[in-house]
């Protein structure tokens, strides 16, 4: 459909098996993501793109514990392993991902003090990536999401897309979840409440 775009979220090496923040089952969804890409006329890729020493890395904190929560100026923030550092192999797209059809790549998380799960707004909920303006300027009204991770970057992006006025679907079978302290169930509920279609064939 000419008014529909596929948003492929963070299909990067560090989130796949063998990566520093590997999501269980991530590599297995690559063929399905590629099938979605093949079926869509318009494709957008997002890419986590952190500078070295990013504030969301546990290694940036004295005594910082992996997957613990600390208070940032904008609220609670999970501390992650170093991942998707700019220019490193871990930040590159999975080698089997079909990137040729991508019309734009949105990089996020490059501000040192702000993490960014959503492809639309960083975690301070104020700093925008410009993706919503780009999509609206091109006339897209329906967005289909897939990629990594379901309960973080996919969910936050999909919810922000709904708030921006788009019709939104998430192909859950073409995602994988971190599921940190029940985050998968919680974010699936939030997406349903936001009016997002889950497991929609796209």
N, C-alpha and C positions, 0 to 999 in steps of 0.2 A: 504494500500500500504506500502511495507517495507521501502520506502524512505520518508515516510510522518510522521510527528509528530504533535500532537495536543498540543498547548500551552494554558493552562487555566490560565488566569491572575487574580490574587488577589481576589479570591472568599472567602473573609474573613468577619467575623462578623461586623467589624466596617464600612464596605462599604454596608452592607445590612440593611434593615429596623430595626430601633432600635439602630443602631450603631452610633458612634460619627461623622462619615462622610458618612452618609447613601446616597446611590444613588437611586433615585426613580425607582422602578421596579426591583431592584436587586434580591430580593428573588424570584420573579416570573420566572427568567431565570434559576434557579437551575435545574429544571427537564430537560430543553433542554440541558444544559451543561452536565448533566449526560448521556443523550442519545448520545451526541457527544463522550463522554469518552467511552461509551460502544462500539461504532462503530470504535474506533481507537485502533490499536495495540500498539502504542507508545504514552505515555502521559507525559507531563512535567507540573508541577504546579509552579507558581510564588507566592511569599509571601512578602508583604510589612513588613519590620522588623526594626522599628525605635527604637533607644535607647530613654530613657526618656529625655525630654528637647531638642529634635531634633530641629535644626535651622529653619526648615520649619514650625514649630508649632508657631502660633500666640502668644501662651502663653510664648514663649521663648524671646519675644521682649517687652520692656517697651512700653506700649501703642499700641502694635501690634493689628491691626484690622483683623478679620477673612476675608479671601478671598481678602485681599488687595495685592498689588504687591510691593515688595521691591527689591532693587538691591543687589544681591550676587556677590562675585568675578567672578562667571561664567555667570552673566547676571540676567535678571528679574526672580523673584521667587514668586509664590503665597504662602501666609501664610494660613495654614490649621488648623482646629481643631486638638488637640492631637488625634492621631489615630494609630492603629496597633503597639502599644508599645510592645516591646519584652516581651514575656511570659505572656501577659495579655489575657483574654478571647476575647477581640476585635481583637487581632491579629490572633486568631485561624481560621481555615477554617470553613465555614458554616457547621453546623452539618449534613445537608442533602447532602452535596457534597460527591460524591463517589471518595475517594482518594486512594483506594486500588491499582489501576492500575498505579499510578504515578511511573515513573522510576527515577525521580530526582525532587527535590524541589529547586528552585533558590530563595534565599532570597536577597532582595535589600533594599536600603535606610538605611543601618546600620552604614554608616559613618555619624557622628554627624553633620558635616557642609555641607553635600551634599544631596539634595533630589534625588530621583531616580524614574522616571516614567517608563522608558524603562527597559525591562528585560535583555537588552544587554549592555547598557551604562548608567551610572548615569548622572545627569543633567549637570555636568561639561563637558559632552561629551568626557571625557578622561578616566575616571575610568570604567574599563570593569568588567562585572560579570563573564566572561568566558563561557557564554551560547553558543555563536556562535562557539567557538572552540569545545565544547562538541558535539554540533549537527553535525558539519562537520566531526568530528572524527568518529561518528557513521554512517555516510553516508547519513544523511537526506538531501534532496534537496527541499522538499515542506513542508511548515509550515501552519497550520490552527490555527487561533486565536479566542478565545472567552473570556468572562469574564468582569471584571470591571477595570476601567470605560472606555467606548468606546473612549471618547475624550481625555483621558489622557494616562493611562498606556497601554491600548490595542493599541491605535493609535501609540504612540511613539515606542512601541515594534515592531509593524508590519512594520513601516517605517524603523527602524534600521535593521530589518531582510531583507528587500529588499536591503538596502544598503550593507548588508553583502553577497548578492548574492543569497538569497533564493527565490523560487517561493512562494508567500504569498497570502493567502485568509483570510478574516475575515467574520465569520458568524454573521452578524449584529443582527440577531434575538436572538442570544445567548449572547447579551451584553446589557448594560444599560449605559446611559450617564449622566454626571453631568450637562453639558450644561451651563457653566459659561461664561457669556458675549459672547454668540454665538460660543462657543468652539466646539459644536457638528458639526455644518455646516462647520466650518473652517477645522476641522480635517478630516471630510469625503472628502472634496475637496483635501486636501493634500494627503490622502491615494490613491484616484483615480489617482492623478497626478503621484504618485510614482509607479503606475502599480499594485496596490493591488486589488484583486478581492473581491468585497463586496457582502454579502448575498449569497456567494457560498455554495451550498449544499455540505456537507462534510461527 
